[in-house]
């Protein structure tokens, strides 16, 4: 009995398959079309490079200071250059990655532009500046970092931080959207004095 039912189902399936293959088009198809004129699509490429100002080599690290002493300082330079023909705004700020909180808050930073105009002067950990990037006009910065204290609590400590460079549209603290970013690693460690 079960065999007869299975045979009938198989035969019906075969006939249905043959019928559907040969039927091609039916009048029950529904088709809608809408033409939208004068539309265009564009892709945005947004990128910049962090380079050494002296020889245009790409850099990922700025300060690597070991054995820092009180009232000492070090100087580094950075060039930020657009890799695309698009103008955009960007922000550079300090992000602490690790190390001694007291040493990181005791370090000071001065940032000058190529014309030696002051862009920032204050605690390293609070550093943040914003600027506009124009294609073909790289911006150069001179960073001077130092330690103006000499307490024993600063001996044999280290401060790890990044200079975080990020493009933005309306607000430097915005999230989402299209953006480019670079991180410049830094480490400063003190010795005994």
Phi, psi and omega in degrees: 000314180297326179296319180295321179294317180296319179296318179296318180296318179296315180295318178297319179297318180295314180295320178297319178298313180297318179298314182292325178295319184274348184284338180052246185263151176236170178278359184272358179291141178245133183223130177229143181221138177225129180252121178253118185267161175058039173260150175216158181235133176225148178254145181250131174246128185226115181203154174214165182237147173254121187231158171290135184288338185278320186230006179065017175287142175295139179232149176239348181232144178247291181258131169223091188246125174240144178075032179296143180242159178301142178067014174265165179209166176220155184233136174222160180233153184216139175242131176249124187228136179286136176262356181233165181273017183259135175277144179204168177258151176216162182228139172244130178213164179267135173235119179285129179257336181174181179101188184282125181298320183293318178295315181300321180280344179273342180285140177248160183221136169239134178236126180240152173272183183298330179275010179065027173273135182293127177255330179200143173212119180164196180298137180303318187291341181260006185296131174196124173224152178236150180205172177255138178255123179245131181302132180086359178232079179295153178250136180245141180229145174248123181253127175239117180243141182206172180235115183257022178230160183223026181290154180295337180290351178262357181287142176055042178244166176221156177226119177254127181210161176244144161268113186260117181250123184217137176279159178208167181260302184245323189218132181301336181264008180291157176235157181086181180076191179265129179207162174239149181213153174218150175236130176253114183283144180217146173217134176230126178231147181259170177235186176278150176220000000 
